[in-house]
Amino acid sequence: MCKMAFPNYKYVNLENPDTREMIINDPMSFLRNNPNGMILDEAQRYPELFSYLQVIVDEDKSLRFVLSGSNNFILMEKITQSLAGRAALMTLLPLSVAELRPTQSTDEMMFRGFYPAVWGDGQQPYDVYSNYYRTYIERDLQQLINIKDLDLFRQFVRLMASRVANEFNASHISNELGIDVKTAQHWLSILTTSYIAFTLPPYYRNIGKRIIKAHKLYFFETGLVTYLLGIESAEQVATHPLRGALFENMVVSEFYKRRFNQGKTPHLFFYRDNAQKEVDLIEEQSFDQLYTYEIKSAKRYNTQFAAGLDYFRKLYGSKVLDGEIIYDGVEQVESNGYTCRNWQLAVL
């Protein structure tokens, strides 16, 4: 993607040991001799390079470098230490529905997920996510954060997969796994920092409450979730008890992708009160201007789908600009002031 976006930039892959050795011998000359721009792939493989980049960019602000890498922990650490105020960051999430325009069934979509290797290379989803889990989650993350009990961490990740679209409760997790609450919270932060999972804060007018109250848990990639749940085919997705949660996860992650791909921060929330009245997704486009969404995996419309949206609109009145029901059906329905649309149309 970087090569396509910057066709005139010189491409350098720091995963290559010979290339790294050449740069290490004279990094300043190497960086200065590319006035037309340079793509430095797997930049985290030579962390000292970031300090040289800081000096080079400060000397000549016309120089341009694109840094990419598969290890977000090291990459972000070095960028924030050495290139603060000198770099623009772009988050690259899995492919979106808008990019794929798929013709597969919803169950097939959730099973296949959205990684390029599945769509572009024709690899089997189970193989892709199995390899990703074993190499990145088990091996790389273990080395980075020094997890002492890998079996417990494996159980934690699989338990998180079984809790998608539910509130994350560190106390419950700690009791189930026999770990302390801080460990559960730390492990969740690892999954979110590495873009494996993300959390949705609850909606409150009081911004402080959005931070401290329980968040809902989602994965960026439903294909990884199905692998962690032991699902081996789209047919198994169709009858799985967590199909509704998987569907909600997929739709919410598409909203995240859309915001990120527009270069915007995802101001997304959910609502649930003590009476268990809830709205699945709330998008705040400016302060207190809200769009609400109810997400249902059903293929047929039901008037009860709008109950949560009605309740929330009564609470917040004119602040709610619009409401929509997103479901797995084909027919578009207009009812009680809401539009009920197929999920692919809703996330485009």
PERA-V145220 format. One record per helix or strand of 2 or more residues. SS is the DSSP state (H for helix, E for strand). FROM is the first residue (numbers start at 1). TO is the last residue. If there is no record, write none. Layout:
ss: [SS & SS]
from: [FROM & FROM]
to: [TO & TO]
This chain:
ss: [H & E & H & H & E & H & H & E & H & H & H & H & H & H & E & H & H & E & H & E & H & H & H & E & E & E & H & E & E & E & H]
from: [2 & 10 & 17 & 27 & 38 & 43 & 49 & 65 & 72 & 97 & 106 & 116 & 125 & 150 & 166 & 170 & 181 & 197 & 207 & 216 & 222 & 234 & 243 & 268 & 278 & 289 & 303 & 320 & 333 & 338 & 343]
to: [5 & 13 & 25 & 32 & 41 & 46 & 59 & 68 & 82 & 100 & 112 & 120 & 145 & 162 & 167 & 177 & 193 & 202 & 212 & 219 & 228 & 239 & 261 & 272 & 286 & 295 & 319 & 327 & 335 & 342 & 347]
